[in-house]
Amino acid sequence: MKKIIVIMIAILLTGCTADCNLTINKDLSMSESVEVLNKTSIIEEGYDLPRTGIMSRINSYYDTDYFDDYSYDLVLEDINSGAIFERKYDTILTYNDSFFLNWLFDDIDILQTDKLITMTFHLSESSVFESDPLDSDFVFNYVNINIKNPYKITAGNYDSINDDTLTWNYSSSNLKDELTFTFDTSILTNGTIVSNPVSINYTTVAVTQKDNFNMLYILIPIFGIILLGTGIVYIIYKKKNDV
């Protein structure tokens, strides 16, 4: 299902860029805003208006459970059109539920040591930048990831930093195996000392879609065994009654 959804959203992004803008707040909640655009002329193919083409694709996204918590605004311009998807998260831990995270990365490791928090995103093995002659329409040129953080950055492999915003520029020629950064919750980016540094509450971690899939793999065999056992008992019972 994840692969199908990736292909669906790739249609909207063909040949253009995606801007993934993440904001980490002081209480470690997060907001996500992802702008996906394509050439208006491509979106119009097969439709009377670009709006019709965009809505057709967006409606197909919302037919799945992946987009239940997202809101969106359309972007309609002469050259590029598309949509901006937005979602909020109670904590950085629940960002593991993000569709766009799972679109680019396999998972996140979050580690807190005293006042330092390190977030590491592991790039998915099936890269959205890999070119396939049979699926040449499903290739992205660039994906820019911008993470705004109120706390002092102490380490990271970002491509650039501007005040409180870290930026990674992903493309087929610039693919890091992981995206990682560390910040100090006791110091704000402007140098202000935080008297009561916030810490991660690991009990708030939500079950991710991947975990749900793993649970299905466990439950399906169990149900199969139960049904098989019930069938055997019924057959034995039937034979005894026939006798």
N, C-alpha and C positions, 0 to 999 in steps of 0.2 A: 504493500500500500504506500509506504514512504516513497519508493521509487516512482510510482505512478504520479504522486502529488508533485514530486520534484520535476518530472517531465511537464506536468501541467503548468507549473509556474515558470518553467524555462521558456515556454512559448511566449509568455508575456515579456520576458527579459532578453529574447534573442538579440545578440549583436550589440547590446547596450551594457549599462552598468547598474549595479544595485548599491544603494547607500543604507547600511545598517547602523542606526544611531541608538546607542544604549546610554542611559543615564543612571548612575548609582547615586542614591540619595544618602544623606547623613545617617539615616536610620537603617541603611543597607537594603531598603526596598529598591526596586528598579522599574524603569519605564523603557519601552522599546518602540522605536519608530523606524519602519523599513520602507523606503521608497523604491519601487520597482517600475522601471520605465522601458519603453521600446519605441522604435520609430513609429510615428503616427500612421505613416503610409503602410507599414506592415500590419498594424492592428486593424486597419480599415479593410484589409483583404477579406472578401466574403461578406462584408457588412456595409450598410449604408453610411454609418457614422462610426467614428472611433469609440464613442461612448457605448454603442451597442456591442462592439467587439470586446471591450474591457469588461462590461457587465456579464457577458456570456462566460468569460473565464472566471471572474470572481464568484459568480453563482455556482460554478462547478467546484470551487474551493470550499464554499460554505456547505456543500452537500456532504462534506466529511466532518469528522469531529475535531480536526486539527485547528479549525479557525473559529470555533465557538466563542472564544474569549477575545477575539480581535474586532476592532472597529476599523473603518477605512474611509478615506476621502479620495475621490477621483482627481486625477491630474489630466486636464485636456488642453493640449497646446498644439501649435502648428507642426512643430518638429518632433517632439517626443510626448507621449502620453502614457498613462498608467495609473497607479494608485499608491497611496501611502497607508500602510497597515500599522496599527498601534495597539499596544497591550501593556498592562501594568502588572507588577509582581510584588507580593508582600515582602519577599526577601530574595537575596541573590541566590539562595539555595533552590527556590522554585523556578528559577530561570531555566532549569533543565527541561521544563515542559514546553519551552518555546519551539514553535515549528521551524522558525528560521535558524535557530541554533542547530536543530537536528538536520536541517537542510545542508549546512556547511560542515558541521562537526559531529563527531561520534558522541562526545560527552564532555563534562567539565569536572575538573578536580578543584575543590575548594579547601584550602588548609589555613587554619589560624594558629599562629604561634605567638602567644602573648598579644601584642598590639598590632602585629603584622598579619595581613591577609593576602594569600596568593591565590589567584584564579588562573587556571590553565585549561585552555580549550584544545582538544585533540582533533586535528583535521580528519574528516571522513576519508576512508580509503577510496571510495568512488568519487573522484573529484568532479565537481560541476564544470571544471575548465577543460577536461579531457575531450579532445576532438575525435568524433567517430564519423567516418565518411557516410554511414547510413543515417546518422542522426546529426548532421551538421547544423541543423536549426536549433539544437539544444545545447549550445555552447555559449558560455558567458565570457565577455571580454574582461571585465573588471568587477570586483566586489570590494567596496570600501567599508571598513568597519571602524566606527568612531565610538569610543567609550569615554564618557564624561564622568569624572570622579572628583568629589570634593576633598579627598584626602591626599596627602603627600605621596607621590610615587617614589618608591625606593629602588625598583628594578623592573625590567620588562624588555621584550624583544620587538617593541613597536617600531614602525617605520618613521614616525614623526610624533612630536608632542607640541601642543599649542596651549599654553596656560594649563587648564585642568582637563584637556581632551587628548586622549591617545588615539592614534590612527594607524591602522594596518591596511595596506593596499594589496589585495590578493589578485593574482592573474595567473595564467598558465606558466609565465616565466618567473613568478614570485610566489612560490608556494612553501610556506613554512609548515613543518609537521605539526607545530603547535603554536598557539597564541597565548602568551603568558605575561602577567604583570603582578607586582606586589605593591601594596600600599599600607601606610601607617595610619591607623585609626586614631592616633593620639595627636596628630598634627594635620591641620587643614592646608590646602595648597598655598594659601596666603601667609602661612607661617604661624597662624593662631594655634595655641595649645588647647587641646580638648581636655577638659577636666575629668570627664567620665567617658572614656572611650567605649564605643559600642562593640559588642561581640556577637558572634554568630550563634543563633539558637538552632542547633542541629535537629531538634525535635519537630521543626516545621517543614522538613523535607516532604514534598508530595510524591506520590507514586507517578513515575513518568510513563509515557506511552510505551517505551521500550520494555519497562517492567510489566506492563499489562500484557504485551505480546509474550513475554517469557512465562507469565502465569498461565496463559492459554496453553502453551506447550506442556505444562504440568497437568492442567485440569483435563484436557482432552483425552490423554491415555487413561486417566483414572475413570472417567465416565465410560470409556470404551470397555474397560475391564468389568465395571459394574453391569453394563448392559449384557456383556458376554456371559457373565455369571448368572444373571437373571434368566437369560435364554436357556442355559444348560439346565437350571433348576426346573424351568417350565417343561422342557422336553422330558426330563426324568419323571416329573409329576404326571404328565400326559400319558406316558407309556404305562405307568402303574395303574392308572384309571382304566386304560384300554384293556389291560389284562383282567 
